[in-house]
């Protein structure tokens, strides 16, 4: 029985790592973002602060501030069956926001990375 314990522990850790990994939104490139946004019903979320959003954002983006104390409440009002493309300054907040969304039942969430990289990749900004 004692010999099985290390194997069982390793299996549990492997399953936990797989589960956590499955809860991370995939990262997409600017061309993939353009393909996603060409589809009907795809929602572009800028998860930066309102000040960052006001200084410039991708055309058609909706601002949902990840750093806001009511971020979870704002996300709860979104349609979990829609497709979401998230971005921020560098991709870090988009990763965290995407993970939270996936853990809360959203199915189609991708991380588009950072605003400047997306602009440099040809996406239109306002």
N, C-alpha and C positions, 0 to 999 in steps of 0.2 A: 504494500500500500504506500509506504514511504517513497518507493521508487517512482510511483505514478504522480506524485505531487508536483515535481518539477515540470513534467510534461503537461499536466493540466494547467499549471500556472502559465507556461509558455503559450498554450493554446488560448487561454483567456486574454492574455496580453495581445496576441496576434489578432484576435477577433475585435478587441477594443480599438486597436490601431486601424484596422480595416473600417470599422464603423465610423471612427472620427474622420478618416480620410474621405469616406463617402459623403460626409456632410460639408465638404468644401466645394464652393462654386468653382467650376473650371475657368481658367484664364483664357481669354481669346485675344487674337491679334486685331489691329485696326481693320484689315480687310474682312475679317470674320465679323467684326462689329457692323461694318457697312452691310454685309449680307443679312445679318440679323435684323437690322433696322429697316431693311427693304421689305421685310415681311409685315403683314397686317397685324396690328394689335400688340406689337412689341413695345414695352415701356422702358424708356431710358431714364435711369435714376442717377442723379449727381448727389453723392452722399457727403459732399463737403459742407462747410459752414455757409450760411447765407451771404456773408461778406465775400467769401471766395467765389460763390456762385454769381454774385452781382458783378464781380470783376471780370467775368467771362465764363461761359459755359458752352457745351455743345448744343447746337440747334435742336430744339424739341425736348430738351432735358427737363425733368421735374426735380426740384430740390427737396431732399429728405435728409436733414442733417443728422449724420450718425452720432455726432458728439452731443446732441440734444438729449436732455433728460427724458423727453417723451418719444424718443426714436421708436421704441417697441410699440407704443400706442399708435404712432403714425403707420408703422408697418402692418399692424393688426387691421387697419382700415383698407389695406390693399387686397386685391383679388389673388388668392394663392394659386389659382390656375392659370394666371397670365404668365407671359414670358418677360423677364426683367434683365436688362443690361445695366450693370452698376459700374460707376467709375468715381474716382476721387483725385487727389493730387498725385499720389504715387502708386496706388493700388492696395495699400495696406488697409485703409478704412473700408474699401470695397470688399476686400477679402473677409473682414470681420462682419460687415453688414450681410454679405451673402451667406456666410455660415449661420448667422442668426436667423435669417429668413428660411434657409433650408431646414434648420432645426424646428422651425415653427410651421412646417407643412407646405412651404412653397416648393414647387417641383422644378421650375425652369428659371434658374438664376445663373448668370455668367458674370465673371469679373473682367471688365474691359481695361483695367489698369488705371494709368494716370492721364489726366487731362492734357498735358503738354504733349505726351507721346501720341495721344489720339489725334490732336490737331496736326502734329507733324506727319501722321499717317494719312492725312487727307480728309478727316471728318470736319465738317463745317462748325464754326464757333460763332457765338454772338457776344 
